[in-house]
């Protein structure tokens, strides 16, 4: 199993997501796979004003 740590805040968000997924399907959850810039360690934070627009 490749369990490389992500940069923050992505690691904390992923930890919360995995915890929530475990609560719903429980033992049926097999894996969580992430792709893209966060997985590659290249992600940059969106400035607050842009993030508010996305929410």
Secondary structure, DSSP 8 states (H G I E B T S, - for coil): -------TTHHHHHHHHHHHHHHHHGGG-------SHHHHT------HHHHHHH-
